[in-house]
Amino acid sequence: MIRMEKNNKKGSITYFVDSRKRVERAMVLAAADIICIIVATFAAIWVRFDFSFDKIPGVYMDMVKVLAPVNVVSTIIIFIIFQLYKSVWRYASADEMLKIIGAVITEMVFEIIVTLVFKIRVPKSFYLFYLMFLGVSVTGIRFSYRFLRVLRSKGFFGGTHTEHNNVMIVGAGAAGNAILREIEASSYVSMSVKCFIDDNKGCQGKIMRGVPIVGGRESIPDAVNKFEINEIIIAIPSASRQEIKKIVEICKETGCKLKIVPGMYQLINGDVSVSQLREVDIEDLLGREPVKINVDEVAGYVKDKVVLVTGGGGSIGSELCRQVCEHSPRQLIIVDIYENNAYDIQQELKVKYPKIDLVVLIASVRNADRIDQIFDKYRPDIVYHAAAHKHVPLMEDSPGEAIKNNVFGTYKTAKAADKYGVSKFVLVSTDKAVNPTNIMGASKRMCEMIVQMMNEGSKTEFVAVRFGNVLGSNGSVIPLFKKQIAAGGPVTVTDPEIIRYFMTIPEAVSLILQAGAYAKGGEIFVLDMGEPVKILDLAKNLIKLSGYRVGEDIEIVFTGLRPGEKMYEELLMDEEGLKGTENALIHIGKPIEFDHDEFKKSLDELKEIADEHPDKVKAAVAKIVETYKPE
């Protein structure tokens, strides 16, 4: 209570001080305006009579002396009405200029009315000269502060330019102009814009706000050297991913720090600013447009439903929870064994979606009784099963745990879904399930088989979603590379020829949600992930995007393939064909037939082996998953 009173007292004092400062600034500005009004009044009559007070007839001078105090009072009142004492003039723009013009014209009209009503005789040209002098002086006073700040930012005072980053802006459009305007106006941004780059031939060779537009993207390397650029800002929010990739490919070779305007919606909302800039990331080099889903289809089956997400605290699971919340479920249940992750997503969702009925439970999918209790109590309509062990080398050393968690965790959760009448069950799978060479991939292939088996004779629609590596997920290659670069290297790559398919976390989750809408039961959904990426190229690009030189500042070391790791991943097995969906980037793999009764027997035997003889697990799995070839 005492602390609150102290804070309130402190806040009151701060408010009082700030208010006092505002009043003082307004009074100083009003005093300057009064001087301008008086000077403008007498200067108007002085100019009218050939710049000589001696030539001014006495009657006119007397009239002007009467008019001067009237002008002062009326002009100050009009300026107050037009809020010329409330604007922040260090950020003055066209809006403030229009206010000044409107106020000055209004004052001149009022002055004409006064002289006519009170029969004050002055030359007709007096009004025009008065308008000109008053407008120029008032504008000069208000814009002089900003003008001086611009000069200071360009290094005209005291060599402050040496402390600035020399900046190049790629894109001389609305976003580039907004960034430049803020850099010029702010004293907190240590940047000095030296040049623009724009592919529009009509813009090249021109000047924007005093900054030259030196050429198209082919001019970037030369301009970096000529203007000694340290930082490049890509300000083309409307550009496609392919275009951004091409520009980033050029920029990353310059060694400059790169930043980018996030997207088109910031420009529409007027949010383009230096604070909105983000670092150029490896995603900008993938060059593939993000997967777009039919929001209405997703909302149609998620809205007002009870949704349960296992592994809801993980990379994929937490993003699933975020996107599900966007579609107004009746209740969202998050199940995770790791309490820290579960707590983090719980706190985030409480802030972002306070109206969502959110339940967060700590539980293991291995525990059939606990899972059964959860399904019995909450009766979910939709289940997204994202709980799994996923790290290939770790699972190679602990194959029994991979089987217990991935295979039997999925089996137990799927049986609960069938028992309690869940409408849709969506399994999160991986491209490592295709012709697996490691126990993690083989376990996920078995999960897909469980989904296909459970779909037979069940009212629940069981489906699987298969995709490649996810950028930025826990334990993925990008965070590892970033840590290694931050530590000064070396960056470790297993093999110079190893390749992978990549997608972003939101893309992966969008696919999972869309799969639920398309699900009829038994399908394996596959995403068209574009071209595969060499991990070596990924490492080189990330080093360059961090502002370092490969082999000089940061070394790349090859460590050899890890146990169970493949040179490349596949999205389909030879037996599987592809069928299209309404979304051109989402396909359905044809299910591979297998003996379900035999599979159930094999699962019973495997459970006993995983519990009692984990060293024999790989051999047992190889008999079940014929495409699994353990090394």
N, C-alpha and C positions, 0 to 999 in steps of 0.2 A: 504493500500500500504506500509505504514511504517512497519506494523507488518510483512508483507510478506518479506520485505527486511531484517528485523531482523532475521526472521526464516531462510531465505536463508543464511544469514551471519553465523548464529549459526550452520546450517547444514554444511557449508563449513569448519568452524573451526573444528567441530567434525570429518569430513571426513579427514581433514589434520592431526589431532592428531592420529586418528586410523591408517592412512597410515604410519605415522612416527613410531608408535609402531610396526607395522608389519615389516617395514624395519629394525628396531633395533633388533627385535627377529631373523630375518633372518641372520643379521650380526653376532650376538652372536653364532647362530647355525653353521654358516660357519666357524667362528673362532675355535669352538670346533672340527669341521670336519678337519680343517687344522692340528690341534694338533694330531688328530687320524691318519691322513694320514702319517705324519712324523714318529710318534711312530710305526705304522704298518710297514712302510718301513724298519726301522732299526731293529724292533723286528723280522721280517721275516728272515733276514740274521743272527741275533743273535741266534735264535732257531736252524737254519740250522747247525751252528757250535757249537753245544753242550752248548748253553747258556753262551758263553764266547766270549767277543770281542777280547781277545788276540789271539784266534785261527783263527780269520777271516783274510784271506790273504789280503795284502794291495791292490791288484788290484781290489778285490771285494768291499772292503770298498770305494775305490775311485769311482767305478762305481755306488754304491748305493748313494753316496753323489751327484753325477750328476743326478741320477734318481729321487731323493726326490723332488726337485722343479718342475720337469716335472709332477710327480704324483699329486702334490698339484693342479697345474693349470688344468690338464686334469680331475681330479676327481671332482673338484668344478664345472666345466663346465657340466660334465655328470650329476651331482646331480641336477643342475639347469634344464637341459633338462628333467630329470625324475620327476621334480616338488617336490623334497624333501624339499624345503624351503617354500612350499605353504600349505602343509597338516596341519591340526589341530591335533597335536600329543597327546593331552589329550584324543582324541577319536580314537587313532590309532587302526587299526584292521588288518585283513589279507591282505586287499588291500595295505595298507602302507608297510607291510612286503614284499609283492611281488615287490613293487617298489624298495625297498632297495636291494633285491636280484638281480633284473635286473640291477640296477645301478652299483653295485659292480662287477658283472660278466662282464658287459660292460667295466668297468675300467680295469679289469685284462686283457681282450682281447686286449684293446688298449695298455696296458703296454707291453704285449708280442710283439705286432707289432712294437712298438717303439724300444725295445731292439734288435729286429731282424734287423730292417732297419738301426739303427745307431750302430749296432754291439756292444751293451753294454753287456758285459759278466757277467752273474749272474747264480748261481746254478738253475737247473730246479725246485727244490723243493721250491725255493724262491717265485714263483708265487702262489703256493698253500697256503703257510704260510701267504703271504700278503693278499690273498683273505679272509682267515679265520680271521686274526686280524682286518682287516678293516671292514668286515661284522659285527663281534661281537661288536666292539666299536661303530660303527655308529648306529646299532640297539639298543644297550644299552642306548645310549644317548637319542634316540628318544622315547623309551618305558619306560624309568625310571620315567618320570613324571606321566604317567598313572599308573605304578606299585605302586608308592607312594600314589596315590589317592585311589587305591583299598585297600591298607593297612590301610589308614586313614578311609575309609568307614567301615572297619571291626573292627575299634576301637583300632588299634595298637598305635595310637598317642593321648595322652591326654584325653582318656576316652570319646571321642565324641560319642561313641556307645550308651551311656546312653540316648542321645537325640533322637535316632532313633526309628522308629517303627520296631519291629521284624516281618518280613514278611515270610509267607509261600506261595509258588507258586504251584498251582495245575495244572499240565501239564508240563512235562519236554521235550516239543517239541520245534519247531521253535519259536512259540510265547513266551513261557516261557523263552527261551534263549535270545530273543530280549529284554524282560522286564528286565531280570537280567543284561544284558550288559549295558543298559541305567542307571540302578540304580547304578552300579559300577562306571560308567564314570561321572555321574553328581554330582556336589557339591550342587545342589539346591533341590535334592530329599532326604528327611530325612527318608530313609528306609534302613534296613539291612536284606538281604535275608538269612534266617537261614536254610531252607530246601525246598526240592521239594517233591511233591506227584505225583505219576504216576501209573496208573493201569497196565502198561506194565511190566510184570515180568522180562523181560530181562534188564530193566533199573534199577530196584530196587536194592539197595545196592551199586550202582555206584555213581560217583561224577561228577557233571557238573560245570565247572569253579570254582571248590573249594567248591561247595555247595552239600551236600549229598542228594540223592534221597532215602528217608527213607521208602517208601512203597506205597501201594495203598490207595484208598479212605477210607478204613476201619481204616487206621492208623492216620487219621486226628485228632481225639480227643486226642490221646496219644501224638502226635507230638506237638500239641498246648501247652500242659502242659510241655513237656520236653524242648522245645525251647522258652517257654514264649512268644508265638506268640500274637501280637496285631492285625495284619491285614492279611487277606487271599486274594490272587489274583487268580482268576480262569482264566487260560490262555489256553483254549481249544476252539478256534474259530470254529473248524469243528464239534464240538459235537452237537447232536440233542437237541431239547428242553427237551425231556424226560430225557436225560442224565444230562443236566445242572440242571434240577429240583432235581434229586436224589443227586447230589453233594451239591447243595445249602441246601437241607434238612439236610444234615450232618453238613455243615459249620455253619448254623444259630444257632445250639445248642451250639456252642463253645463260643458265646459271642463276637467273633472277628468282626472287621469291614470288610465288604466284598466288593471287587471290581471285575470287570469282563472285559475281552477283548470283545469289541462289536460284531464282526463277522468275517467271513472268508475273506470278501473282503479286510479288513484292512491288513491281512497277505499277500494276493496276491499282494497288492499294496505297500507292504513294510512300511505300516503306523503304525505297532504295536509299541506303545511307552507308557510310563507312562501317557502322556497327553491324550492318547486315551482311557484310562480306564474309565469306568463308574461305578456308584454305582450299586450293585446288587439290583434289584427292585422286587416288588411283581409279576411282569409279569414272572420272571424267575421261579416262583413256580407253574405257571399254568400247565406247562408240556405238552402243546399242540403246535404242529407245526403251524406256521402262515399260514393263508389262502393264497394260491397261485392262481393268476388269469392268464388267457391267455392274455398277454400284446397285442398280435397282434389283438385279437378280440376287445379289448377296444380301441386301437388306430384306428382300422378300422372304428368305428362309431363316434369317437370324433375328429379325425384329420380334420382340415380345416372346423370345424363346429362352429357355434355361440352357446356358452354354457352359460346358466343362472343358478346361484345358489342363491336360497333364503336362508336367514339365513347364508350367506356366511362368517360371522365373528365369528360364534360359533365354538365349538369344532369339530363337524362333518363337518360343512360347510367349515371351513377354510382348513381342511385336504382334502376335496373334491377339493377345488380350487388348492391346491398344486399338487395333483395327476393328475388333468385335465391338468394342465400346462405341465406336463411331456409328454403329448400326442399331443402337438402342435395344439391347437384349433385355428380357425381363429380369434375368439374374446371371451374373458371371461367377463361376466357381473356379478358382485357381488351385491346383494341386501340385505340390512340389516337395521333394525330400530335403532340399537345401534351404534352410530358413532365411539366410541372408538375402538370397535372390528373391524369395517370396516376399520378404518384407519390403525390399526396394520397389518392386512393381506395385505392391499394395499402396505404398505411400504416394507413388507417382499417380496412380489411377484415382486415388481419393481426391487429389488436387485438381486433376484435369477433368474428371467426370464425377463430380460430387453426387449426382442424382442416380448413378448406377448402383443397383443392389449387388454389392461385392462381397464374396465370401472367399477367404484365403485359408487353405487347409494344409497342414504339414502331414504328408503321407507318402508311403512308398508303393509303387505299382506292383512290387513283388508280394505285398501283403494282401492276399485275396480277401480276407475277412474285413480289413479296413476299407478296401475298395468297394466291397459289397455294401458296407454300412453307408458309405458316402452316396452311392447310387440309390440305395433304398430311401435315404432321407431327402435328397434333393431332386431325384427323378429328372436328370438332364434330358433335354431334347436333342442336343448336338454335342458330340465329343470330338475334340481335336487331341490326338494322342501324339505329343511331342517329347514325352519322357524317354530318354535313351542315353546309354553310354555311346560316345561317338568318336573318341580319339583312337585312331588306328594303332599306333605303337603301344599304347597302354593296354589296349584290349588283347594284343598279341601276347602280352606277358600274363594276362589274367583272363583267359578265354572262358572260364567257367562263369565269371561275373558278367561278361558280355551276354552269355546265353541266359542267365538268370534274370537279368534286368531287361534286356531288349526283347528276347523271345517270349519268356514266360510272363514278364510284365505286360507285354502286349496281349498275350493270350488271356490272362486273368481280367484285364480291363475290357477286352472284347467280349468275353463271356458275360461280364456284368452288364455291358451295354445291351446284349441280346436278352438277358434275363429281365431287365427292367424297361424294355421297350423303347430304347433310344431310337430316334428317327434316323440320324446319320452319324456314322463313325468314320473319321478321316485320319488315316495314319500318315505321319510325316516320315517319308523314306528318303533314299539317297541314290545317286548314280553308282555308288560303290556296291550296291546290291546286284549290279549287272556283272556276270562272270567274275565273281569276287575272288581276290587273291589273299584276303585277310579275313579274320574271324568277325570283325565288326561288320563288313559288307555282307558276309554270309548270314550273320544274325538278322540283318535288315531284310535280306531276301526271304528268310524264314518268316519274318513279320508280314511280308507281302503275301506269302502263302497262307498264313493264318487268316488274314483279311479275306482272301478269296474263299477259303474253306468256310469261314463263319458266315459269309454272305449266302451260302447255299441253305435254303430252308428257313432263313431268318427274315423277320419283318424289318429289321434294321438294314439300312443301306451301308455296307462296308466298302470303303474305297481307300486307295493309297495314292500319295502324291510323291513323285520322284524328281529330284533336282540335284544340281551340282553343288560346288563349294559356295559358301555364302560369305561375301565380303564383310569383314568386321565382326564376325561371330566369335564367341569365346574360343580361344585356342586356334583360330584360323591364321593363315600365313601373314596377312597384312599387319595385324597388331604385333606379331612377332618381329617382322621386319622393322617396324617403327621403333620398337624397343631397342633393337640392335643398332639402328642408325643413331638413335638418341645417345647410346652408349659409346658411339665412335666407331662401331663396327667390330669385327667383320659381320657382313650379312651372309647367313648360311643358306645355301640352296642344295638340295639333294643331288640333282643331276642337271646338266645344262640343257637336256632335251625334254625334260618332264613338262607335260602340259595339263591344264585343267580347264573345265568350264566354270564360269563365275556368274553370280547374280547378287543383287543386293538383298538385304533382309526384308525390306518392304515388298520387293518383287516376289520373294519366296512365299511370303504370307499372303500376298494377293492371289497367287496361284492356289494356295491351300483353300482360301475362302471360295474362289471361283469353282474349284473342284467340287466343293460341297453343293454348289448350285446345280452343277451338271450331273452329279452322281445319280446313277440308276442302280448301282450295286455291282461290286466285283471288279471295277475298272482300276487300272494303274494310269494315272495322269502324268504326262511328261511335258516339260516346258522346252520350247525351242529357244535355246540359250545362246544362239549366235555362234560365232567362231570361238574355238578354244584359245586359251592364252598360255604362252610359255611362262613358267614361273621365273625363269632367268630374266625375261623382259620385264616382268612385273617388278622384280627386285631392282633392276637398273632404273626403271622409270620412277620408282619411289625414292631412290637415292637422289635422282636429278630434281624431282619435285621438292625435295627437302633442301635444295640449294647446294648440293655437294657434287663432286666429280667422281665418277666410277673409277676405281683402281688407283686414284690419287688420294682423295679424302677418305673414301670408304671402300674397303676391299670386299670382294665377293669370294667366298670359300665354298667349294663343293664337298659335301660330306658323304655322298653315296645314298642310294635308296634305303629307306628304313624297312624293317621286317614287315612284309605284307603289303608294301606300297607298290602301286603300278605306275608305269611311265605315263599312261593316259587312262582316262575314265571313259566309260561308254554309258549312253542313256538307254539303249535297248539291247536285249539279247537277240541272237540270230532268229529265234523262233517267233519273236514278237513283231507284229506289223503295226503300222500307225493308222489311226483313224482321226479325222479332223473334228473340231468342235466349232462353235460359233465364234470363239476367240482364236484368231489365226495363229497365235503363239502357244496355244495349249492343245496337246494331242492326247489320244488315248491309245495305250499299248494293249494289244490283244492278249488276254490272259492265257498263260500256258497251263494246259490241263495236267492234272496229277491225281493220283489215287488218294482221296481224302481219308479213307479208313486206315490205309497204310501210314499216312502222314500222322494221324492221331497216335497210332501205336509207337511210331518213331519218337514223337514228342514225349511220351511216357518214359521211354527208355533213356532219352537224352536228359530228362530231368534228374534221373537217378545218377547218371554219369557226371553231370555238372555238379551235383552235391557231393559225390563221393570220390570221383576220379577225374578232376579237372584237366589232368594231363592227357586224357583220352578224348577230350571234347572235340578237338579239331578233326580227328579221324571219324568220329561219330557224325559230325555235321557234314563232312564230305560225302557220306553215304546218303544223306537226306537231300542236300543241295548238290545236284549232279554237276552244276557249272562251277562249283567251288573247287579251286585248285590251290590248296595250301602249299607254301614253299617249304 
